[in-house]
Amino acid sequence: MTSTANAREGRAATPVTWLACVLVSATLAACGPSVCGGEEGADGSGAREAVEPRAEGPASPQMARREPMPPAPAAPSSARVREPARQPAPADRDAAERIRALEEAAARGGADVAGLAEEALEEALRERDSALAEAAIETLEEVGGREAVDALGQVLESDASTDLKLRALDGLELLDEPGAADRIALGLRADDKRVRERAAEALGLLDDPAAIRPLWDALDREQDEWVRETILDSLELLGEDVERYYEER
């Protein structure tokens, strides 16, 4: 009978013990490790010490003396600063005024236009001003006449650039005035073979008997094969018999 009573007491005490364990576990979970004495170690062997909050001490003397960092310099702007416009030099302004005066004179017409263009061309050759020379040659082409032919011939006799001499030859061929063949023939003695070849071509296109003798003379002294070929073509255009020269080649 005693054993039966003990068994009854054991069955009655079991729910109470379980309920107490549940309450204790809930209390520990609510309090957290910092209040309830730490948390279980990773290996389950026991509780670790609770982590105490780190006390903030006074700043070190080095930190107290540190000055605030200066602000970073501003990045350079990507926009380019506009430079002041370049003012033309006095010589440039003079040349521009001469060119404008020539254009106005050519538009008006008159007997003084050729003289103005000739003076401008002489100045351009002296100052080596290609822009002024180009304007003067264009004006002379529009005016024409003996004065224009003589002025363009002066370009071939001068030490002007090759481009300017080629431009003068174009003007002489375009004018096709009396005496143009004699001026174009000056180009047959130029140092640059391009000028010699262009002069020979222009003479053949003039259809002027005065061009025949200079071409024959140039053929005798010319060494460049391309220039000789152009001379022969021009002589043939002018009605000369050049068959034997082709047979010799």
Residue pairs with C-beta under 8 A, 6 or more apart in sequence:
27 36
28 36
33 39
33 47
33 50
34 50
34 51
37 47
37 50
38 47
38 48
38 49
38 50
39 47
39 48
39 50
40 46
40 47
40 48
41 47
41 48
88 96
91 127
95 127
95 129
95 131
95 132
98 120
98 123
98 132
98 135
99 120
99 131
99 132
99 135
101 116
102 116
102 117
102 120
102 135
102 136
102 139
103 135
103 139
105 112
105 113
105 116
105 117
105 139
106 113
106 117
106 139
106 142
106 143
113 139
113 143
114 140
114 143
114 145
114 147
114 148
114 151
115 147
116 139
117 136
117 139
117 140
117 143
117 148
117 151
118 136
118 140
118 147
118 148
118 150
118 151
120 132
120 135
120 136
120 139
121 132
121 133
121 136
121 137
121 140
121 151
121 154
121 155
122 151
122 154
123 129
123 132
124 130
124 132
124 133
124 136
125 133
125 154
125 155
125 158
125 160
128 161
130 161
130 163
130 164
133 155
133 160
133 164
133 167
134 167
136 151
137 152
137 155
137 167
137 168
137 171
140 147
140 148
140 151
140 152
140 171
141 148
141 171
141 174
141 175
144 175
144 177
145 177
146 177
146 178
146 179
148 171
148 175
148 177
149 172
149 175
149 177
149 178
149 179
149 180
149 183
150 179
150 183
152 168
152 171
152 172
152 175
152 183
153 168
153 172
153 182
153 183
153 186
155 164
155 165
155 167
155 168
156 165
156 168
156 169
156 183
156 184
156 186
156 187
156 190
156 195
156 199
157 186
160 168
162 192
162 194
162 195
165 187
165 190
165 192
165 195
166 194
166 195
166 198
169 184
169 187
169 195
169 198
169 199
169 202
172 180
172 183
172 184
172 202
173 180
173 184
173 202
173 205
173 206
176 206
180 206
180 208
181 203
181 206
181 208
181 210
181 211
181 214
182 210
182 214
184 199
184 202
184 203
184 206
184 211
185 199
185 203
185 211
185 214
185 218
186 199
187 195
187 196
187 198
187 199
187 202
188 196
188 199
188 200
188 203
188 214
188 215
188 217
188 218
189 196
189 218
190 196
190 199
193 224
193 226
193 227
196 218
196 222
196 224
196 227
197 224
197 226
197 227
197 230
200 215
200 218
200 227
200 230
200 231
200 234
201 230
201 233
201 234
203 211
203 214
203 215
203 234
203 238
204 211
204 215
204 230
204 233
204 234
204 235
204 237
204 238
205 234
205 237
207 237
207 238
209 238
211 234
211 238
212 235
212 238
212 240
215 231
215 234
215 235
215 238
215 240
216 235
216 240
218 231
219 228
219 231
219 232
219 235
219 245
222 228
222 231
232 242
232 245
232 246
235 242
236 242
